[in-house]
């Protein structure tokens, strides 16, 4: 389902955000001045991931009854059950 909804990029952004947050914590323990940039990068990745999770909601296709179908492959084939 993740492949169909094209959420791999969102999941990867969240995972990279978690890794950047861990890197921030390590840098903060060592009292590095540049650790704040890693925290900003982690926040940017989290926001990007959240927006990418909303992508299927904004660009979902509607059928003739007005219902939203989040499985575009099934809708294109015309085999909606």
C-alpha positions as a printed NumPy array, in Angstrom:
array([[  0.   ,   0.   ,   0.   ],
       [  2.868,   2.38 ,   0.709],
       [  4.146,   1.809,  -2.824],
       [  0.743,   2.537,  -4.356],
       [  0.267,   5.747,  -2.385],
       [  3.817,   6.904,  -3.156],
       [  4.688,   7.502,   0.473],
       [  8.221,   6.111,   0.329],
       [  9.699,   9.612,   0.112],
       [  7.709,  10.723,   3.142],
       [  8.831,   7.715,   5.162],
       [ 12.437,   8.294,   4.127],
       [ 12.214,  11.977,   5.114],
       [ 10.905,  11.027,   8.569],
       [ 13.625,   8.381,   9.009],
       [ 16.324,  10.864,   7.954],
       [ 14.808,  13.383,  10.368],
       [ 15.125,  10.88 ,  13.212],
       [ 18.746,  10.187,  12.244],
       [ 19.454,  13.931,  12.131],
       [ 17.831,  14.334,  15.551],
       [ 20.074,  11.612,  16.97 ],
       [ 23.079,  13.346,  15.404],
       [ 21.961,  16.588,  17.059],
       [ 21.792,  14.9  ,  20.452],
       [ 25.305,  13.493,  20.009],
       [ 26.637,  16.881,  18.924],
       [ 24.841,  18.632,  21.789],
       [ 26.42 ,  16.328,  24.375],
       [ 29.831,  17.333,  23.017],
       [ 28.779,  21.022,  23.234],
       [ 29.396,  21.798,  19.569],
       [ 28.172,  25.182,  18.371],
       [ 27.036,  23.774,  15.022],
       [ 24.593,  21.327,  16.629],
       [ 21.758,  23.844,  16.183],
       [ 22.063,  23.466,  12.406],
       [ 21.52 ,  19.736,  12.717],
       [ 18.399,  20.402,  14.788],
       [ 17.106,  22.789,  12.112],
       [ 17.804,  20.197,   9.421],
       [ 15.913,  17.554,  11.429],
       [ 12.937,  19.912,  11.761],
       [ 12.998,  20.647,   8.049],
       [ 12.973,  16.912,   7.285],
       [ 10.042,  16.322,   9.659],
       [  8.002,  19.122,   8.069],
       [  8.843,  17.864,   4.574],
       [  7.835,  14.324,   5.55 ],
       [  4.545,  15.558,   6.976],
       [  3.739,  17.465,   3.793],
       [  4.607,  14.457,   1.67 ],
       [  2.225,  12.333,   3.749],
       [ -0.559,  14.739,   2.732],
       [  0.223,  14.365,  -0.984],
       [ -2.253,  11.486,  -1.606],
       [ -5.009,  13.376,   0.182],
       [ -4.609,  16.484,  -1.978],
       [ -4.22 ,  14.652,  -5.291],
       [ -6.575,  11.696,  -4.851],
       [ -8.807,  10.952,  -7.83 ],
       [-12.561,  11.145,  -7.512],
       [-14.881,   8.73 ,  -9.251],
       [-18.156,   9.717, -10.911],
       [-20.054,   9.436,  -7.597],
       [-17.677,  11.899,  -5.897],
       [-15.997,   9.26 ,  -3.751],
       [-12.233,   9.412,  -3.375],
       [-10.252,   6.333,  -4.39 ],
       [ -6.715,   6.254,  -3.025],
       [ -5.714,   3.261,  -5.159],
       [ -5.089,   4.861,  -8.573],
       [ -4.023,   1.6  , -10.245],
       [ -7.343,  -0.005,  -9.41 ],
       [ -9.294,   3.055, -10.589],
       [ -7.507,   3.244, -13.927],
       [ -8.329,  -0.397, -14.632],
       [-11.981,   0.249, -13.879],
       [-12.276,  -2.649, -11.424],
       [-13.462,  -0.687,  -8.42 ],
       [-15.377,  -2.976,  -6.12 ]])
